[in-house]
Amino acid sequence: MNKHLVNLTKQISAYAMKGDMGRARVLFDEMGHRDAVSWNVMIKSYIENNRLDDARQLFDEMPERTSYSWNSMIMGYIKGSKLYTALKLFTVMPGKDVVSWTAIITGMCRASRVEEAWRLFKQMPEANSISWSSIVSGFQQNGFPQESLHVFKEMLVAGFHPTSHSITSVLAACTDSASFSMTEQAYSQLYKRGFNTNTRVGNSAISMFIKTGSFENARRVFMELDKPDTVTWNSMIMGYAQHGHGVAAMVMFQQMQKARFLPDRISFLGVLHGCSHCGLVHEGRQYFHAMQTDYGISPGPEHFAGLVDLLSRVGELEEANGVILNMPFDPTPIFWRTLLNGCRIHGNLDLGIYVADQILKLEPYNSSACLMVIDMYALAGKWKEVAEMRRHMERERESRKELGYSLIDVKGKIHLFTTGDDSHPQTNCIYLVIDLLSYEVVECFNCDENFS
């Protein structure tokens, strides 16, 4: 009897995995005797096939629900973006366990209700490493990196071992917060706990070190990984490119293929960036054309943008313009701005005026674009157009330039500064130091002049 029941349940699961819920349900209805496992398999099958209403109907008919039944429905509603219904079910669930608590906390984090999730987390009768990982990740993914790092510290103090998920969330939080002093600490934690050979964790560590400027550390992590994947190789290629090591990016690209990894769209984007930053125009052209001819990858807007940037930097402006005009899609303003910058650098005024007109058609109120156009008009001696552009900018409030800012990490505390900023509590001391540094620069310059 039990063996027959097990076989029927397995058949139901097999039908469900193929998406044949009709046959699965017929088999379920024909069962003379059903146990909790049979009911749960059928409910779970409906959920996995995106038939929540059918799953709920079966759940309501179930003679005796188990914690697995409740958790399946709660997670099904969360997956289906029906958090309110999941919360209602969670509220009336008898004997909530750590799985149900963790599921609802995860759902609230996904719905950007991380503060409520944190309050709920603190009400948990008993948490585990997965619960902690969920809330650490929730803070990071909702734009609260400092809170994520703080909760991670609490987790360690409470004696819980981090999971690979919590480690990757912390590494991302370090990157998001620009907390350079935390990057080494975070990596020491994963190293101490044996995650340094974990590919997923290693990829996050490489990304963190690259984005925070510690490229040598990123390279060290890469060398320690036993089984790098495509993401690993792409991260390193992009890292070399972003740090101006175009040749190294190309070498890494070749090593990737020798290791029997096929380059993808991101691999080619990285090597194109590397060529662009180093002015390797011949190699860049070769990689761009090889994408389609050798690997069957159709270049996307980002690859065309990389090629235009490369050509504009080295002064191949007519070719760059031809690339823009012959792309299989309409150019966005970034293409024309890239080309305009090349025209400004290399003094091609005729093409620059044409490109400036294209930008104004697409972005008449963008301040950065307007300023670039003004520079080009000024270089061409078109002072009437310069005056008109300035009046145009003054009339349009939309053309205000976005406020730039800088971040600096001092002893683990992040300080943010904007242009002409005097809001920092130590503003007077900061400007005094700047004055002293300026004085030193002038003195050094005068000394050099005297000696020469």
VEXLOLO-56957 format. One line per 8 residues: number of its first residue (from 0); for each residue x, z, y of C-alpha. Coordinates in Angstrom, 2 decimals, always signed. Each point is the difference from the previous one (the first is absolute). Example, Ala and Ser with C-alpha at 12.3 -4.5 7.8 and 13.67 -1.06 7.14 Angstrom:
! residues 2
0	+12.30/+7.80/-4.50 | +1.37/-0.66/+3.44
This chain:
! residues 452
0	+0.00/+0.00/+0.00 | +2.70/+1.05/+2.46 | +2.17/-2.95/-0.96 | -2.92/-2.39/+0.55 | -0.68/+1.58/+3.41 | +3.64/-0.36/+1.01 | +0.03/-3.68/-1.02 | -3.17/-0.75/+1.98
8	+1.43/+1.75/+3.07 | +3.17/-2.06/-0.30 | -2.08/-3.19/-0.16 | -1.89/+1.02/+3.14 | +3.32/+0.56/+1.78 | +1.30/-3.38/-1.23 | -3.07/-1.86/+1.30 | +0.29/+1.82/+3.33
16	+3.65/-0.92/+0.38 | -1.02/-3.66/-0.33 | -2.70/+0.50/+2.62 | -2.80/-0.53/-2.52 | -2.14/+2.97/+1.03 | -3.14/-1.57/-1.49 | +1.32/+0.22/-3.56 | +1.55/+3.38/+0.67
24	-3.38/+1.37/+1.12 | -1.86/-1.53/-2.96 | +2.45/+1.65/-2.37 | -0.34/+3.31/+1.85 | -3.82/-0.13/-0.15 | +0.06/-0.78/-3.73 | +2.14/+3.01/-0.85 | -2.01/+2.43/-2.12
32	+2.10/+2.93/+1.15 | +2.06/+0.29/+3.18 | +2.52/+2.69/+0.85 | +1.44/+0.91/+3.43 | +2.87/-2.44/-0.49 | -2.40/-2.93/-0.52 | -1.94/+0.87/+3.15 | +3.20/+0.40/+2.03
40	+1.46/-3.27/-1.24 | -3.18/-1.86/+0.99 | -0.15/+1.66/+3.41 | +3.68/-0.66/+0.64 | -0.45/-3.63/-1.09 | -2.77/-0.53/+2.52 | +2.17/+1.49/+2.74 | +3.01/-2.16/-0.87
48	-2.26/-3.08/+0.11 | -1.29/+0.95/+3.46 | -3.51/+0.91/-1.18 | -0.32/+3.42/+1.58 | -3.81/+0.09/-0.02 | -0.09/-0.62/-3.75 | +2.67/+2.66/-0.51 | -2.00/+2.49/+2.05
56	-3.20/-0.73/-1.91 | +1.79/+0.67/-3.27 | +1.63/+3.11/+1.47 | -3.42/+1.37/+0.99 | -1.35/-0.70/-3.52 | +2.94/+1.68/-1.72 | -1.26/+2.99/-1.99 | +3.12/+2.09/+0.50
64	+2.56/-0.97/+2.64 | +3.65/+0.94/-0.31 | +2.57/+0.45/+2.77 | +1.24/-3.49/-0.90 | -3.48/-1.40/+0.71 | -0.16/+1.67/+3.41 | +3.54/-1.01/+0.94 | -0.60/-3.60/-1.09
72	-3.02/-0.30/+2.29 | +1.72/+1.73/+2.91 | +3.04/-2.28/-0.28 | -2.27/-3.01/-0.44 | -1.80/+0.73/+3.27 | +3.33/+0.54/+1.77 | +1.31/-3.30/-1.34 | -3.21/-1.66/+1.18
80	+0.49/+1.45/+3.53 | -3.05/+2.25/-0.40 | +1.62/+3.27/+1.00 | -3.26/+1.61/+1.16 | -1.57/-0.43/-3.46 | +3.20/+1.23/-1.64 | -0.08/+3.12/+2.18 | -3.64/+0.67/-0.92
88	+0.87/-0.26/-3.68 | +3.09/+2.17/+0.44 | -2.06/+2.67/+1.76 | -2.46/+0.39/-2.88 | +2.59/-0.39/-2.76 | +0.19/+3.10/-2.20 | +3.44/+1.26/-0.92 | +2.06/-2.18/+2.31
96	+3.50/-0.53/-1.40 | +3.27/-1.05/+1.61 | -0.77/-3.69/-0.74 | -3.27/+0.05/+1.95 | +1.58/+1.90/+2.92 | +2.91/-2.44/+0.12 | -2.31/-3.02/-0.23 | -2.16/+1.08/+2.92
104	+3.05/+0.91/+2.12 | +1.49/-3.43/-0.73 | -3.29/-1.66/+0.96 | -0.16/+1.87/+3.30 | +3.57/-1.00/+0.82 | -0.82/-3.63/-0.72 | -2.96/+0.29/+2.35 | +2.34/+1.30/+2.75
112	-1.56/+3.48/-0.15 | +3.34/+1.63/-0.65 | -0.68/+3.20/+1.97 | -3.10/+0.67/-2.11 | +2.01/-0.85/-3.09 | +2.61/+2.60/+1.00 | -2.68/+2.65/+0.52 | -1.46/-0.85/-3.40
120	+3.47/+0.10/-1.56 | +0.53/+3.53/+1.25 | -3.26/+1.02/-1.70 | +1.17/-1.23/-3.42 | +0.00/+2.80/-2.55 | +3.06/-1.48/-1.65 | +2.09/-2.99/+1.07 | +2.58/-1.96/-1.97
128	+2.79/-2.44/+0.88 | -2.43/-2.94/+0.06 | -2.30/+1.80/+2.45 | +2.94/+0.75/+2.28 | +1.16/-3.61/-0.26 | -3.45/-1.18/+1.03 | -0.08/+2.01/+3.22 | +3.66/-0.79/+0.84
136	-0.81/-3.70/-0.39 | -3.25/+0.39/+1.93 | +1.73/+1.35/+3.10 | +2.67/-2.70/-0.12 | -2.42/-2.90/-0.49 | -2.20/+1.22/+2.84 | +2.82/+0.07/+2.53 | +0.99/+3.67/-0.15
144	+3.61/-0.15/-1.26 | +1.04/+3.40/+1.32 | -2.96/+1.66/-1.70 | +0.86/-1.84/-3.21 | +3.55/+1.37/+0.10 | -1.29/+3.50/+0.78 | -2.43/-0.04/-2.95 | +2.75/-1.31/-2.27
152	+2.16/+2.98/+0.96 | -2.93/+2.32/-0.74 | -0.32/-1.65/-3.41 | +3.64/+0.71/-0.82 | -0.25/+3.59/+1.24 | -3.08/+0.49/-2.20 | +2.14/-0.97/-3.00 | -1.57/-3.36/-0.85
160	+2.16/-2.88/-1.15 | -0.46/-3.18/+2.05 | -1.27/-3.12/-1.70 | +1.36/-3.49/+0.65 | -3.12/-0.58/+2.12 | +0.68/+2.99/+2.26 | +3.67/-0.96/+0.32 | -0.82/-3.56/+1.09
168	-2.54/+1.37/+2.50 | +2.62/+2.33/+1.47 | +2.52/-2.82/+0.29 | -2.61/-2.08/+1.83 | -0.78/+2.98/+2.26 | +3.70/+0.30/+0.89 | -0.03/-3.66/+0.98 | -3.25/+0.29/+1.98
176	+1.17/+3.05/+1.96 | +3.45/-1.44/+0.76 | +1.31/+3.34/-1.20 | +3.54/-1.08/-0.80 | +1.08/+3.55/-0.81 | -2.70/+0.19/-2.69 | +1.02/-3.16/-1.84 | +3.05/+1.52/-1.65
184	-1.95/+3.17/-0.86 | -2.78/-2.02/-1.58 | +2.46/-2.05/-2.02 | +1.85/+3.12/-1.15 | -3.31/+1.33/-1.34 | -0.69/-3.10/-2.07 | +3.61/-0.12/-1.17 | -0.04/+3.65/-1.03
192	-3.22/-0.51/-1.95 | +1.21/-3.08/-1.86 | -2.02/-2.66/+1.83 | +3.07/-1.93/+1.18 | -0.29/-2.47/-2.90 | -3.77/-0.42/+0.40 | -0.48/-3.57/+1.27 | -3.16/+0.71/+2.01
200	+1.54/+3.03/+1.69 | +3.26/-1.87/+0.51 | -1.82/-2.84/+1.75 | -1.60/+2.48/+2.40 | +3.38/+1.64/+0.65 | +1.61/-3.39/+0.72 | -2.82/-0.86/+2.41 | +0.35/+3.39/+1.72
208	+3.75/-0.28/+0.47 | -0.20/-3.58/+1.24 | -2.71/+0.79/+2.55 | +1.88/+3.06/+1.27 | +3.26/-1.90/+0.35 | +1.88/+1.58/-2.93 | +0.82/-3.25/-1.73 | +2.98/+1.34/-1.94
216	-2.26/+2.62/-1.56 | -2.49/-2.73/-0.91 | +2.80/-1.89/-1.72 | +1.03/+3.16/-1.88 | -3.57/+0.47/-1.30 | -0.11/-3.64/-1.08 | +3.24/+0.34/-1.97 | -1.32/+3.10/-1.83
224	-3.21/-1.62/-1.23 | +0.03/-0.90/-3.69 | -2.88/-2.47/+0.12 | -0.45/-1.57/+3.44 | -3.08/-2.20/+0.36 | -0.94/-2.82/+2.37 | -1.02/+2.51/+2.69 | +3.44/+1.60/-0.23
232	+1.84/-3.29/+0.44 | -2.28/-1.07/+2.85 | +0.51/+3.31/+1.80 | +3.77/-0.45/-0.13 | -0.15/-3.63/+1.12 | -2.21/+0.96/+2.95 | +2.25/+2.97/+0.72 | +3.15/-2.11/+0.21
240	-1.84/-2.54/+2.16 | -1.37/+2.61/+2.42 | +3.45/+1.53/+0.43 | +1.56/-3.36/+0.87 | +1.77/-0.56/-3.33 | -1.22/-3.52/-0.62 | +2.72/-0.93/-2.49 | -0.59/+3.20/-1.97
248	-3.73/-0.80/-0.07 | +0.78/-3.40/-1.49 | +2.36/+1.53/-2.57 | -2.71/+2.49/-0.98 | -2.46/-2.89/-0.28 | +2.36/-1.75/-2.43 | +0.63/+3.21/-1.97 | -3.74/+0.47/-0.33
256	-0.29/-3.34/-1.76 | +3.02/+0.71/-2.19 | -1.77/+3.18/-1.10 | -2.90/-2.28/-1.11 | -2.42/+0.95/+2.75 | -1.87/-2.90/+1.56 | -0.05/+0.21/+3.82 | -3.44/+0.20/+1.56
264	-1.37/-0.52/+3.51 | +1.53/+3.24/+1.25 | +3.42/-0.87/-1.46 | +0.05/-3.26/+1.94 | -1.26/+1.69/+3.16 | +2.88/+2.47/-0.23 | +2.69/-2.61/-0.51 | -1.44/-2.11/+2.85
272	+0.19/+3.04/+2.30 | +3.60/+0.51/-1.08 | +0.88/-3.59/+0.83 | -1.80/+0.29/+3.34 | +1.84/+3.16/+1.10 | +3.37/-1.56/-0.87 | -0.65/-3.55/+1.21 | +0.37/-1.52/-3.48
280	-2.16/-3.00/+0.80 | +1.12/-2.30/-2.85 | -0.59/+2.68/-2.62 | -3.33/+0.95/+1.57 | -1.25/-3.58/-0.22 | +1.04/-0.15/-3.64 | -1.83/+3.20/-0.92 | -3.13/-1.09/+1.85
288	-0.19/-3.33/-1.82 | +0.98/+1.53/-3.36 | -3.07/+2.24/+0.12 | -2.34/-2.86/-0.77 | +2.23/-2.52/-1.74 | +1.78/+2.41/-2.38 | -2.37/+2.95/-0.31 | -3.45/-1.42/+0.77
296	-0.65/+2.52/+2.79 | -1.89/-1.39/+2.98 | +1.52/+1.38/+3.22 | -2.38/+2.24/+1.94 | -0.18/+0.66/+3.74 | +2.67/+2.70/-0.31 | +2.48/-2.46/-1.58 | -0.68/-2.62/+2.66
304	+0.49/+2.70/+2.63 | +3.36/+0.88/-1.57 | +1.10/-3.65/+0.07 | -1.11/-0.45/+3.62 | +1.86/+3.18/+0.96 | +3.15/-1.23/-1.75 | -0.10/-3.42/+1.65 | -0.82/+1.46/+3.44
312	+2.90/+2.47/-0.17 | +2.58/-2.70/-0.72 | -1.38/-2.44/+2.59 | -1.69/-2.48/-2.35 | -3.00/+0.07/+2.31 | -1.44/-3.47/-0.59 | +0.09/+0.59/-3.75 | -1.67/+3.38/+0.47
320	-2.70/-1.65/+2.11 | -0.48/-2.61/-2.73 | -0.44/+2.75/-2.61 | -2.70/+1.63/+2.12 | -1.87/-3.26/+0.61 | +0.09/-1.02/-3.67 | -1.00/+3.31/-1.57 | -3.08/-0.14/-2.28
328	-1.79/+2.49/+2.28 | -0.47/+0.56/+3.72 | +2.91/+1.84/+1.61 | -0.62/+3.52/+1.23 | +1.57/+1.22/+3.28 | +2.99/+1.57/-1.80 | +1.31/-3.47/-0.94 | -0.08/-1.21/+3.59
336	+1.49/+3.25/+1.33 | +2.88/-0.30/-2.47 | +0.67/-3.57/+1.08 | -0.33/+0.91/+3.70 | +2.62/+2.70/-0.42 | +2.31/-2.62/-1.54 | -0.66/-2.33/+2.92 | +0.85/+2.79/+2.44
344	+3.25/+0.90/-1.81 | +1.19/-3.58/-0.37 | -1.27/-1.23/+3.37 | -2.38/-2.71/-1.21 | -2.30/+0.07/+3.03 | -2.10/-3.09/-0.77 | -1.00/+1.17/-3.47 | -0.30/+3.56/+1.33
352	-2.62/-1.00/+2.59 | -2.00/-1.80/-2.71 | +0.19/+3.03/-2.31 | -0.95/+2.33/+2.86 | -3.18/-2.03/+0.54 | -0.85/+0.33/-3.71 | +0.38/+3.77/+0.21 | -2.23/+0.27/+3.04
360	-2.73/-1.95/-1.77 | +0.01/+2.55/-2.84 | +0.91/+3.20/+1.86 | -0.91/-0.29/+3.67 | -0.13/+3.79/+0.45 | +2.86/+1.22/-2.19 | +2.55/+1.67/+2.30 | +3.04/-0.59/-2.24
368	-0.88/-3.68/-0.32 | -0.62/-0.28/+3.76 | +3.38/+1.56/+0.79 | +1.76/-2.43/-2.34 | -1.80/-2.89/+1.71 | +1.02/+1.34/+3.42 | +3.66/+0.10/-1.10 | -0.19/-3.60/-1.17
376	-1.68/-1.17/+3.24 | +2.65/+1.84/+2.01 | +2.86/-1.64/-1.95 | -1.62/-3.38/+0.67 | -0.33/+0.82/+3.74 | -3.79/-0.24/-0.11 | -0.56/+2.80/+2.52 | -3.55/-1.01/+0.78
384	-0.94/+0.46/-3.66 | +1.88/+3.33/-0.05 | -2.04/+1.27/+2.94 | -3.26/-1.18/-1.60 | +0.86/+1.75/-3.27 | +0.78/+3.25/+1.79 | -3.32/-0.14/+1.88 | -1.73/-0.79/-3.28
392	+1.58/+3.08/-1.64 | -1.00/+2.25/+2.87 | -3.60/-1.20/-0.19 | -0.38/+0.58/-3.71 | +0.11/+3.57/-1.24 | +0.25/-1.25/-3.56 | +3.50/-1.23/+0.66 | +1.49/+3.47/+0.28
400	+3.07/+0.25/-2.14 | -0.28/+2.31/-3.00 | +1.89/+3.23/+0.55 | +3.24/+0.16/-1.96 | +1.49/+3.22/-1.27 | +3.05/+1.40/-1.75 | +0.33/+2.74/-2.62 | +2.87/+2.39/-0.56
408	+0.38/+2.59/-2.75 | +1.73/+3.23/+1.11 | +0.36/+2.69/-2.67 | -3.07/-1.23/-1.85 | -2.24/-0.19/+3.09 | -1.21/-3.39/+1.25 | +0.14/-0.67/+3.77 | -1.84/-3.00/+1.49
416	+0.95/-1.64/+3.32 | -1.59/-2.79/+2.02 | +1.29/-1.94/+3.00 | +0.39/+2.30/+3.02 | -1.22/+2.94/-2.08 | +0.18/+3.42/+1.67 | -2.39/+1.89/-2.30 | +2.63/+1.49/-2.31
424	+0.53/+3.77/+0.55 | +3.76/-0.60/+0.34 | -0.30/-2.98/+2.35 | +2.28/+1.45/+2.68 | +2.79/+0.69/-2.47 | -0.41/-3.45/-1.58 | +0.28/-1.83/+3.31 | +2.96/+2.17/+1.02
432	+1.84/-1.07/-3.15 | -0.92/-3.65/+0.67 | +1.43/+0.32/+3.54 | +3.21/+1.50/-1.40 | +0.30/-2.77/-2.58 | -0.60/-2.62/+2.71 | +2.73/+1.58/+2.11 | +2.40/-0.08/-2.98
440	-0.77/-3.69/-0.61 | +0.70/-0.88/+3.64 | +3.25/+1.99/-0.06 | +1.14/-1.75/-3.19 | -0.86/-3.37/+1.53 | +1.98/+0.81/+3.16 | +2.99/+1.09/-2.09 | -0.08/-3.27/-1.91
448	-0.17/-1.94/+3.29 | +3.01/+1.88/+1.39 | +2.10/-0.61/-3.10 | -0.87/-3.66/-0.09
